[in-house]
Amino acid sequence: MIIDVTGIVLTPGNGGKDCLGDGEHTDEKGNRIECCCDECDYLQYCLEH
């Protein structure tokens, strides 16, 4: 499991669509989770797969 410094679980691949850090998901309180892609070590994997 890959966890961002903010505590968000990252799921690289599939163009980032399944990743909670893609900026398109909300947390359990309904707040939008900020995009983590710019600082993610796995961004290249999302772009290639």
Backbone as JSON, one array per atom type, in Angstrom:
{
  "sequence": "MIIDVTGIVLTPGNGGKDCLGDGEHTDEKGNRIECCCDECDYLQYCLEH",
  "N": [[0.84, -1.17, 0.0], [0.54, 2.22, -0.83], [1.08, 5.2, 0.73], [0.42, 8.6, 0.83], [2.12, 11.6, 2.01], [0.18, 13.07, 3.22], [-1.51, 11.21, 4.16], [-3.23, 10.0, 2.42], [-4.3, 7.2, 0.58], [-2.64, 5.97, -2.16], [-3.17, 4.85, -5.48], [-1.55, 3.97, -8.01], [-1.55, 3.99, -11.64], [-3.82, 3.1, -14.36], [-4.32, 5.57, -15.52], [-4.56, 7.17, -13.34], [-7.16, 7.18, -12.46], [-8.23, 5.52, -10.47], [-7.07, 6.35, -8.19], [-7.07, 7.84, -5.01], [-5.81, 10.22, -4.69], [-6.13, 11.8, -6.94], [-7.5, 14.16, -7.18], [-10.18, 14.1, -7.71], [-11.77, 12.82, -5.9], [-13.59, 12.46, -2.75], [-13.33, 12.84, 0.84], [-14.32, 11.0, 3.84], [-15.95, 12.86, 5.06], [-17.0, 14.3, 3.06], [-15.42, 16.24, 1.97], [-13.42, 17.57, -0.63], [-10.61, 15.79, -1.77], [-7.4, 16.94, -2.13], [-5.44, 17.16, -5.14], [-2.7, 15.05, -5.51], [-0.86, 14.52, -7.4], [1.25, 16.11, -8.54], [3.36, 15.91, -6.75], [3.79, 13.26, -6.5], [5.59, 10.23, -6.41], [4.94, 8.25, -8.15], [3.74, 9.17, -10.45], [4.59, 8.94, -13.14], [4.02, 6.26, -13.65], [1.24, 6.3, -13.69], [0.79, 7.79, -15.96], [1.78, 6.17, -17.96], [0.33, 3.78, -17.86]],
  "CA": [[0.0, 0.0, 0.0], [1.3, 3.46, -0.93], [0.38, 6.27, 1.45], [0.97, 9.94, 0.63], [2.49, 12.27, 3.25], [-1.05, 13.59, 3.82], [-2.26, 10.07, 4.66], [-4.1, 9.5, 1.37], [-3.84, 5.97, -0.06], [-2.45, 6.18, -3.59], [-3.29, 3.67, -6.32], [-1.05, 4.37, -9.32], [-1.96, 3.24, -12.82], [-5.14, 3.37, -14.91], [-4.43, 7.0, -15.75], [-4.85, 7.82, -12.07], [-8.61, 7.19, -12.21], [-8.57, 4.77, -9.25], [-6.27, 6.89, -7.09], [-7.75, 8.84, -4.19], [-5.06, 11.47, -4.76], [-6.22, 12.4, -8.28], [-8.23, 15.42, -7.11], [-11.57, 13.87, -8.09], [-12.44, 12.06, -4.84], [-13.88, 13.15, -1.5], [-13.07, 12.05, 2.03], [-15.52, 10.51, 4.52], [-16.77, 14.01, 5.47], [-17.48, 14.95, 1.85], [-14.47, 17.26, 1.52], [-12.62, 17.17, -1.79], [-9.21, 15.46, -1.5], [-6.56, 17.66, -3.08], [-4.64, 16.38, -6.08], [-1.35, 14.77, -5.02], [-0.08, 14.06, -8.56], [2.47, 16.89, -8.78], [4.42, 15.51, -5.83], [3.76, 11.81, -6.38], [6.71, 9.49, -7.0], [4.4, 7.25, -9.06], [3.03, 9.86, -11.52], [4.97, 8.37, -14.43], [3.31, 5.0, -13.79], [-0.14, 6.63, -14.07], [0.78, 8.29, -17.33], [2.13, 5.09, -18.88], [-0.58, 2.63, -17.76]],
  "C": [[0.9, 1.24, 0.0], [0.49, 4.56, -0.27], [1.14, 7.57, 1.28], [1.32, 10.56, 1.99], [1.26, 12.85, 3.96], [-1.92, 12.48, 4.38], [-3.21, 9.47, 3.64], [-3.48, 8.25, 0.75], [-3.79, 6.21, -1.56], [-2.51, 4.85, -4.33], [-2.84, 4.05, -7.73], [-1.51, 3.45, -10.44], [-3.35, 3.67, -13.28], [-5.36, 4.87, -15.14], [-4.74, 7.79, -14.49], [-6.31, 7.79, -11.66], [-9.01, 6.49, -10.92], [-7.89, 5.33, -8.02], [-7.04, 7.96, -6.33], [-7.06, 10.2, -4.24], [-5.14, 12.17, -6.11], [-6.98, 13.72, -8.31], [-9.7, 15.3, -7.45], [-12.38, 13.14, -7.02], [-12.7, 12.93, -3.62], [-13.57, 12.23, -0.33], [-14.4, 11.65, 2.68], [-16.45, 11.64, 4.99], [-17.31, 14.79, 4.27], [-16.59, 16.07, 1.34], [-13.64, 16.73, 0.36], [-11.17, 16.93, -1.36], [-8.37, 16.16, -2.57], [-5.76, 16.7, -3.96], [-3.21, 16.26, -5.55], [-0.38, 14.47, -6.17], [1.24, 14.8, -8.77], [3.64, 16.44, -7.93], [4.54, 14.0, -5.7], [4.94, 11.16, -7.1], [6.25, 8.51, -8.06], [3.65, 7.87, -10.24], [3.34, 9.25, -12.88], [4.23, 7.06, -14.69], [1.87, 5.26, -14.22], [-0.22, 7.07, -15.52], [1.04, 7.2, -18.36], [1.11, 3.96, -18.91], [-2.01, 3.09, -17.7]]
}
